[in-house]
Amino acid sequence: MQVKIKISDWDAGIPVIMLKSKTAGRLGIHPKQRLLLRTLSKKPKQIYAIVDIFEKFLKENEVAVSLEVKKVLGIKEGSKIDISIAPIPASLEYIKEKLNNRRLSEEKIKLIIQDIVDNKLSESEISLFVSAMYNPGMTFDETVSLIEAILSSGTTLSFRKRYVVDKHCIGGIPGNRTTPIVVAICASQGLTMPKSSSRAITSAAGTADVIETLTRVDLNMEEVKKVVNKTNACLVWGGGLGMVPADSKIIAIEKELKIDPEAQLLASIMAKKLAVGSKYILIDVPYGPFAKVSKKKGKALKFKFEKLGRHFGVDLKVVLTKGDSPIGNGVGPVLEMQDVLAVLDPKKQGPKDLEKKSLFLAGEIFEMTKMCRKGKGIFLAKHLLDSGQAYEKFKEIIRAQGGKLKKLELAKDSYDFIAQHTLKIKHLNNKKINSLARVLGCPLDKTTGIYLHKKVGEKVKKGEKILTLYAESKPRLGEAIRFLEKEKPVKF
């Protein structure tokens, strides 16, 4: 069926079209169904899109398309395209096989990933794939195939540098914002760190969310190359680079489902590191009762990561770190950036636990790359931090990405959680702290979050603040206070 194009400045994030209900009825199309769109040229371009129904400004046999559709098809206002119901993709059958605990071949996994990229699978169908990766899970060979498929679905970077380094944390620990500090320290010593990071999946903030409080993170490939060649490093959002587009779509579904399958965790991290040409990779796996993994599972992950490193021919090391409680004082984009700046700036006193862990990780990287003798990495990292070299490098990276250091304002509404009597903090539940921060509006409302005045093991006198909540509205703040009282993320 041929329809006339109506262009609108509508960025849906995925290819979407809108039809009047009469037009949709003639085709037997229902909302959220997939359509195949094809141009009428001699060499037709095509794209799969999700359909929605909209009555107001559309005529019969007219279709409104999102910018994603316009970009791929190269169409203009008033031109015509052919639309038809998309065939059921074969990859859906393979997903069902995985749900039934059957091992998938490299070819089947590659087709699933390619269909995700090409928008042939709906969000609900991708959810099935995420569920299958979660349970029954994937074998090592399937995980390797998943990494290779994700890599081949996008573009890659390469730098003609001897030491191209990356570091990653599997996440889950509130306030654990070591990456900007480690990148600044390592880049100031001449290592190349093209750091691409995710936005938050289940936590209060991802590195990209935090860096965005000061500068752009949605750089394209050419901009990334320019920044890295100028400063030795970058701090960008990986989803904007087109390197691993399948990974970005899968992560979006994981956010909705609030699950993080091990196979996808392994594949996501490895694919991102390999996509930027990393030769040295340090992976931080925090463990503990309130972390993503126990110590036992952390050791199992370490084994799998290092096995993948050997398979792909990179120098990869995994460090297991204690993740019993939050690191730093701030939880939320602006609050975490304030911690980062306080650690980097030699004139300020930042959170000691955040500084200590950052120095440890940077030291490990220096020893991996033979920038110093074994056991001396932390000393080199501390020198670069205390001298202000790392701070200057961080400011240089921020400027190169189009930003600058500025005063960071916090949300207007706040609430102090005060001790009613003298007590000692027994634990801070990471998962509940992250959930509390999300109730407050993190990570979208960057000025919101939690400031932890006291840590585990510290005594709190009557009348002293335990934590402060920040929200952009009183209703949000009220909801967070109720969560705090009911869920009790702080135990005494």
C-alpha positions as CSV (number, residue, x, y, z in Angstrom):
1,M,0.0,0.0,0.0
2,Q,1.4,3.4,-1.0
3,V,1.0,6.3,1.4
4,K,2.1,10.0,1.3
5,I,4.8,11.2,3.7
6,K,4.2,14.0,6.3
7,I,7.5,15.1,7.9
8,S,7.6,16.2,11.5
9,D,10.5,17.1,13.9
10,W,9.8,14.1,16.0
11,D,12.7,12.2,17.5
12,A,11.3,9.0,18.9
13,G,14.6,7.2,19.6
14,I,13.5,4.3,17.4
15,P,11.9,4.2,13.9
16,V,8.2,5.0,14.4
17,I,5.3,6.0,12.0
18,M,1.8,7.2,12.7
19,L,-1.3,6.4,10.7
20,K,-5.0,7.3,11.0
21,S,-7.1,4.4,12.3
22,K,-8.9,4.2,8.9
23,T,-5.6,3.8,7.0
24,A,-4.4,1.2,9.6
25,G,-7.7,-0.6,9.3
26,R,-7.4,-1.0,5.6
27,L,-4.1,-2.8,6.1
28,G,-5.2,-4.7,9.1
29,I,-2.5,-3.0,11.2
30,H,-2.6,-2.7,15.0
31,P,-0.7,-0.3,17.2
32,K,2.8,-1.4,18.2
33,Q,2.9,-3.7,15.1
34,R,6.0,-3.8,12.9
35,L,5.8,-2.4,9.3
36,L,8.2,-2.6,6.4
37,L,8.7,0.8,4.8
38,R,10.2,0.9,1.3
39,T,11.0,3.8,-1.0
40,L,9.7,3.7,-4.6
41,S,13.1,4.5,-6.2
42,K,15.0,2.2,-8.6
43,K,17.3,1.2,-5.8
44,P,14.7,1.2,-2.9
45,K,15.8,1.8,0.7
46,Q,13.9,0.1,3.4
47,I,13.4,0.2,7.2
48,Y,11.3,-1.6,9.8
49,A,9.2,0.7,12.0
50,I,6.7,0.5,14.8
51,V,3.2,1.8,14.0
52,D,1.1,4.0,16.2
53,I,-2.4,5.5,15.7
54,F,-2.9,9.3,15.5
55,E,-6.0,11.1,14.2
56,K,-5.5,14.8,14.5
57,F,-3.4,16.3,11.7
58,L,-3.2,13.2,9.4
59,K,-5.3,12.6,6.3
60,E,-6.3,9.2,5.0
61,N,-3.4,7.4,3.3
62,E,-1.0,9.8,4.9
63,V,1.8,8.8,7.3
64,A,3.8,10.8,9.8
65,V,7.3,9.5,10.2
66,S,9.9,10.0,13.0
67,L,13.3,11.6,12.2
68,E,14.9,8.1,12.5
69,V,12.8,7.0,9.5
70,K,13.4,10.2,7.5
71,K,17.2,9.8,8.0
72,V,17.4,6.2,6.8
73,L,15.0,6.5,3.8
74,G,16.1,10.1,2.8
75,I,12.4,11.0,2.1
76,K,10.8,14.4,1.7
77,E,7.4,15.9,2.6
78,G,4.8,14.8,0.1
79,S,6.8,11.9,-1.4
80,K,5.3,8.4,-1.4
81,I,6.5,5.1,0.1
82,D,5.2,1.6,0.2
83,I,4.2,0.1,3.6
84,S,3.3,-3.5,4.4
85,I,3.1,-5.7,7.4
86,A,6.5,-7.0,8.3
87,P,7.1,-10.7,8.2
88,I,7.7,-12.5,11.5
89,P,11.5,-12.6,11.9
90,A,13.2,-16.0,12.1
91,S,15.2,-14.7,15.0
92,L,12.0,-14.9,17.2
93,E,12.0,-18.7,16.8
94,Y,15.7,-18.7,17.9
95,I,14.8,-16.7,21.0
96,K,12.1,-19.2,21.8
97,E,14.8,-22.0,21.5
98,K,16.9,-20.2,24.0
99,L,14.0,-19.9,26.4
100,N,13.7,-23.6,26.1
101,N,17.4,-24.0,27.1
102,R,18.6,-25.0,23.7
103,R,22.1,-23.9,22.8
104,L,22.2,-21.3,20.0
105,S,24.7,-21.3,17.1
106,E,26.9,-18.3,16.2
107,E,24.7,-17.7,13.1
108,K,21.5,-17.7,15.2
109,I,22.9,-15.2,17.7
110,K,24.2,-13.0,15.0
111,L,20.8,-12.9,13.3
112,I,19.1,-12.1,16.7
113,I,21.5,-9.1,17.2
114,Q,21.2,-7.9,13.6
115,D,17.4,-8.0,13.8
116,I,17.5,-6.0,17.0
117,V,19.7,-3.4,15.3
118,D,17.4,-3.4,12.2
119,N,14.3,-2.9,14.4
120,K,12.8,-6.2,13.2
121,L,12.1,-7.2,16.8
122,S,9.7,-5.3,19.0
123,E,10.5,-4.3,22.6
124,S,8.4,-7.2,23.9
125,E,10.4,-9.6,21.8
126,I,13.7,-8.1,22.8
127,S,12.4,-8.5,26.4
128,L,12.1,-12.3,25.7
129,F,15.7,-12.4,24.6
130,V,16.8,-10.6,27.7
131,S,14.8,-13.0,29.8
132,A,16.4,-15.9,28.0
133,M,19.9,-14.6,28.7
134,Y,18.9,-14.2,32.4
135,N,17.3,-17.7,32.7
136,P,18.4,-20.3,31.5
137,G,21.5,-18.2,30.6
138,M,24.2,-18.6,28.0
139,T,27.3,-20.8,27.7
140,F,30.8,-19.4,27.2
141,D,30.7,-20.1,23.5
142,E,27.3,-18.4,23.2
143,T,28.7,-15.4,25.1
144,V,31.7,-15.2,22.7
145,S,29.2,-15.3,19.8
146,L,27.2,-12.6,21.5
147,I,30.2,-10.3,21.8
148,E,31.2,-10.8,18.2
149,A,27.7,-10.2,17.0
150,I,27.4,-7.0,19.0
151,L,30.8,-5.8,17.7
152,S,30.0,-6.6,14.1
153,S,26.7,-4.7,14.3
154,G,28.3,-1.3,14.8
155,T,31.4,0.7,14.1
156,T,34.8,0.6,15.9
157,L,37.6,3.0,16.8
158,S,41.3,2.5,16.6
159,F,44.2,4.6,17.9
160,R,47.8,4.4,16.8
161,K,49.0,4.5,20.4
162,R,51.0,2.0,22.3
163,Y,48.9,2.0,25.4
164,V,45.2,2.1,24.8
165,V,43.6,1.4,28.2
166,D,40.1,1.0,29.6
167,K,38.5,0.4,33.0
168,H,35.1,-0.7,33.9
169,C,33.0,-1.4,37.0
170,I,30.1,-3.8,36.8
171,G,28.1,-1.3,38.9
172,G,25.6,-1.5,41.6
173,I,27.5,0.5,44.3
174,P,26.0,4.0,44.9
175,G,28.5,6.9,44.5
176,N,31.2,4.7,43.2
177,R,32.4,7.3,40.7
178,T,36.0,6.3,40.3
179,T,36.1,6.4,36.5
180,P,36.5,10.2,35.9
181,I,39.3,10.2,38.5
182,V,41.1,7.2,37.1
183,V,40.8,8.5,33.5
184,A,42.3,11.9,34.6
185,I,45.2,10.3,36.5
186,C,46.1,7.8,33.7
187,A,45.7,10.3,30.9
188,S,47.9,12.8,32.7
189,Q,50.7,10.2,32.6
190,G,50.3,9.7,28.8
191,L,48.1,6.7,28.7
192,T,45.3,6.7,26.0
193,M,41.8,6.2,27.6
194,P,38.9,6.6,25.1
195,K,36.3,6.0,27.8
196,S,32.8,5.3,26.7
197,S,30.3,4.7,29.5
198,S,26.6,3.8,30.0
199,R,23.9,5.7,31.6
200,A,22.4,4.2,34.7
201,I,20.6,0.9,34.4
202,T,19.5,0.2,38.0
203,S,21.7,2.6,39.9
204,A,21.2,6.3,40.7
205,A,23.7,7.5,38.0
206,G,26.1,6.2,35.4
207,T,29.4,7.8,34.5
208,A,27.8,9.4,31.5
209,D,25.0,10.9,33.6
210,V,27.6,12.4,36.0
211,I,29.9,13.8,33.3
212,E,26.9,15.4,31.6
213,T,26.6,17.8,34.5
214,L,29.6,19.6,33.2
215,T,29.9,18.9,29.5
216,R,28.5,17.0,26.4
217,V,28.7,13.3,26.4
218,D,26.9,12.6,23.1
219,L,29.9,13.0,20.9
220,N,30.1,11.4,17.5
221,M,33.1,9.3,16.2
222,E,35.0,12.2,14.7
223,E,34.6,14.3,17.8
224,V,35.8,11.5,20.0
225,K,38.9,11.0,17.9
226,K,39.6,14.7,18.0
227,V,39.2,14.9,21.8
228,V,41.4,11.8,22.4
229,N,44.1,12.9,20.1
230,K,44.2,16.3,21.9
231,T,43.9,15.1,25.5
232,N,44.7,11.4,25.5
233,A,41.2,10.6,26.8
234,C,37.5,11.2,26.6
235,L,34.5,10.6,28.9
236,V,31.5,10.0,26.6
237,W,28.2,8.1,26.4
238,G,28.7,4.9,24.4
239,G,25.1,4.9,23.2
240,G,25.7,7.9,21.0
241,L,28.6,6.5,19.0
242,G,26.9,3.8,17.0
243,M,29.6,1.4,18.1
244,V,27.4,-1.2,19.8
245,P,23.8,-0.2,18.8
246,A,22.3,-3.6,19.7
247,D,23.8,-3.2,23.2
248,S,22.1,0.1,23.7
249,K,18.7,-1.3,22.7
250,I,19.1,-4.3,25.0
251,I,20.2,-2.1,27.9
252,A,17.1,0.1,27.5
253,I,15.0,-3.1,27.9
254,E,17.1,-4.2,30.9
255,K,16.2,-0.8,32.6
256,E,12.5,-1.5,32.2
257,L,12.8,-5.1,33.5
258,K,15.3,-4.1,36.2
259,I,17.5,-7.2,35.5
260,D,21.1,-7.5,34.3
261,P,21.8,-11.0,32.8
262,E,25.3,-12.2,33.3
263,A,25.9,-13.1,29.6
264,Q,24.7,-9.6,28.6
265,L,26.9,-8.0,31.3
266,L,30.0,-9.8,30.0
267,A,29.1,-9.2,26.4
268,S,28.2,-5.5,26.9
269,I,31.5,-4.7,28.7
270,M,33.8,-6.7,26.4
271,A,32.2,-5.4,23.2
272,K,32.5,-1.8,24.4
273,K,36.1,-2.2,25.4
274,L,37.0,-4.0,22.1
275,A,35.1,-1.4,20.0
276,V,37.4,1.4,21.2
277,G,40.5,-0.7,20.5
278,S,41.5,-1.3,24.1
279,K,44.6,-3.5,24.6
280,Y,44.7,-3.2,28.4
281,I,41.4,-3.6,30.3
282,L,40.9,-3.4,34.1
283,I,37.5,-4.6,35.4
284,D,36.3,-3.8,38.9
285,V,33.9,-6.3,40.4
286,P,32.5,-5.1,43.7
287,Y,31.1,-7.9,45.9
288,G,29.1,-8.1,49.1
289,P,25.7,-8.7,50.6
290,F,24.3,-5.4,49.1
291,A,26.3,-5.5,45.8
292,K,25.3,-7.1,42.5
293,V,27.3,-10.2,43.3
294,S,28.6,-12.2,46.2
295,K,32.3,-12.9,46.6
296,K,31.7,-16.4,45.2
297,K,29.9,-15.1,42.1
298,G,32.5,-12.3,41.8
299,K,35.2,-14.9,41.6
300,A,33.2,-16.8,38.9
301,L,32.8,-13.5,36.9
302,K,36.6,-12.9,37.3
303,F,37.3,-16.3,35.7
304,K,34.9,-15.7,32.8
305,F,36.2,-12.2,32.1
306,E,39.8,-13.3,32.1
307,K,39.0,-16.2,29.9
308,L,37.3,-13.8,27.5
309,G,40.3,-11.6,27.6
310,R,42.6,-14.5,26.6
311,H,40.1,-15.4,23.8
312,F,40.2,-11.9,22.3
313,G,43.9,-11.4,22.8
314,V,43.8,-8.5,25.2
315,D,45.6,-7.9,28.6
316,L,42.7,-8.1,30.9
317,K,42.7,-8.1,34.7
318,V,39.8,-8.3,37.2
319,V,40.0,-6.9,40.7
320,L,37.5,-7.9,43.4
321,T,36.7,-5.0,45.7
322,K,34.5,-4.8,48.7
323,G,31.0,-3.4,47.9
324,D,29.3,-3.6,51.2
325,S,28.2,0.0,51.2
326,P,28.2,3.3,49.1
327,I,31.5,4.9,48.2
328,G,31.8,8.7,48.4
329,N,29.3,11.0,50.0
330,G,27.0,11.9,47.1
331,V,24.5,9.6,45.3
332,G,23.1,11.3,42.2
333,P,24.7,13.0,39.1
334,V,25.5,16.5,40.6
335,L,26.3,15.1,44.1
336,E,28.7,12.5,42.6
337,M,30.4,15.1,40.4
338,Q,31.0,17.3,43.5
339,D,32.7,14.3,45.1
340,V,34.9,13.8,42.0
341,L,36.0,17.4,41.9
342,A,36.7,17.4,45.6
343,V,39.0,14.4,45.1
344,L,40.7,15.8,42.0
345,D,41.3,19.3,43.3
346,P,44.4,19.4,45.6
347,K,43.0,22.4,47.4
348,K,39.9,20.4,48.5
349,Q,39.3,17.4,50.8
350,G,37.3,14.8,49.0
351,P,35.8,11.5,50.3
352,K,38.7,9.4,51.4
353,D,37.1,6.1,50.4
354,L,36.5,7.4,46.8
355,E,40.1,8.7,46.6
356,K,41.6,5.5,48.0
357,K,39.8,3.2,45.5
358,S,40.5,5.5,42.6
359,L,44.2,5.5,43.4
360,F,44.2,1.7,43.7
361,L,42.5,1.2,40.3
362,A,44.8,3.7,38.6
363,G,47.8,2.0,40.2
364,E,46.7,-1.3,38.9
365,I,46.5,0.2,35.4
366,F,50.0,1.7,35.7
367,E,51.4,-1.7,36.7
368,M,49.6,-3.5,33.9
369,T,51.0,-1.2,31.3
370,K,54.5,-1.3,32.9
371,M,54.5,2.4,33.6
372,C,56.1,1.5,36.9
373,R,57.4,-1.4,38.9
374,K,55.0,-3.8,40.6
375,G,53.8,-2.4,43.9
376,K,54.6,1.2,42.9
377,G,51.4,2.0,40.9
378,I,49.5,3.6,43.8
379,F,52.5,5.9,44.5
380,L,52.6,7.1,40.9
381,A,48.9,7.7,40.9
382,K,49.0,9.6,44.2
383,H,51.8,11.9,42.9
384,L,49.7,12.7,39.8
385,L,46.7,13.4,42.0
386,D,48.4,15.4,44.7
387,S,50.4,17.5,42.2
388,G,47.3,18.7,40.5
389,Q,48.3,17.1,37.1
390,A,45.2,14.9,37.1
391,Y,43.0,17.8,37.9
392,E,44.4,19.9,35.1
393,K,44.0,16.9,32.7
394,F,40.3,16.5,33.8
395,K,39.6,20.1,33.1
396,E,41.3,19.8,29.7
397,I,39.1,16.8,28.8
398,I,35.9,18.7,29.9
399,R,36.9,21.7,27.8
400,A,37.7,19.6,24.8
401,Q,34.2,18.1,25.0
402,G,32.6,21.5,25.0
403,G,32.1,22.1,28.7
404,K,33.7,23.8,31.6
405,L,33.9,23.6,35.4
406,K,31.1,25.6,37.0
407,K,29.1,25.8,40.3
408,L,26.8,22.9,40.5
409,E,23.4,23.7,42.0
410,L,21.4,21.1,44.0
411,A,17.6,20.6,43.9
412,K,15.6,23.2,45.7
413,D,13.7,20.9,48.1
414,S,15.6,18.9,50.7
415,Y,15.0,16.9,53.8
416,D,17.5,16.1,56.6
417,F,17.3,12.6,58.2
418,I,18.4,13.3,61.8
419,A,19.4,10.9,64.6
420,Q,16.9,10.9,67.4
421,H,19.5,9.5,69.8
422,T,23.2,8.5,69.8
423,L,23.7,5.5,67.5
424,K,26.1,3.6,65.3
425,I,25.4,2.9,61.6
426,K,25.5,-0.9,61.1
427,H,24.9,-0.9,57.3
428,L,23.7,1.1,54.3
429,N,21.8,-1.1,51.9
430,N,23.2,-0.3,48.4
431,K,20.1,-1.5,46.5
432,K,17.7,0.4,48.7
433,I,19.9,3.6,48.5
434,N,19.9,3.3,44.7
435,S,16.1,2.8,44.8
436,L,15.7,5.8,47.1
437,A,17.7,8.0,44.8
438,R,15.6,6.9,41.8
439,V,12.4,7.8,43.8
440,L,14.0,11.3,44.2
441,G,14.3,11.6,40.4
442,C,17.8,10.2,39.6
443,P,19.3,10.1,37.1
444,L,17.1,12.2,34.9
445,D,16.8,15.0,37.4
446,K,20.5,15.6,37.8
447,T,20.3,17.9,40.8
448,T,18.5,15.3,42.9
449,G,19.9,12.6,45.1
450,I,21.3,11.7,48.5
451,Y,24.2,13.1,50.6
452,L,25.5,10.7,53.1
453,H,26.8,12.6,56.1
454,K,27.8,9.3,57.9
455,K,29.2,6.0,56.8
456,V,29.0,2.4,58.1
457,G,30.7,2.0,61.5
458,E,30.5,5.7,62.3
459,K,28.8,7.0,65.5
460,V,26.1,9.6,65.1
461,K,25.2,11.8,68.0
462,K,21.7,12.9,68.8
463,G,20.6,15.8,66.5
464,E,23.3,15.1,63.9
465,K,22.4,14.5,60.2
466,I,22.6,11.0,58.9
467,L,21.7,11.8,55.3
468,T,20.1,14.6,53.3
469,L,17.6,14.0,50.4
470,Y,17.3,16.4,47.4
471,A,14.3,16.5,45.1
472,E,12.9,18.9,42.4
473,S,9.4,18.9,43.9
474,K,7.7,18.5,47.3
475,P,5.6,15.5,46.1
476,R,8.8,13.7,45.0
477,L,10.4,14.5,48.3
478,G,7.4,13.3,50.2
479,E,7.4,10.0,48.3
480,A,11.1,9.6,49.1
481,I,10.6,10.3,52.8
482,R,7.9,7.6,52.9
483,F,10.3,5.2,51.1
484,L,13.0,6.0,53.6
485,E,10.7,5.3,56.6
486,K,9.3,2.1,55.1
487,E,12.3,0.4,53.5
488,K,14.9,1.6,56.0
489,P,18.0,1.6,53.8
490,V,20.0,2.7,56.9
491,K,20.3,0.2,59.8
492,F,21.5,1.1,63.3
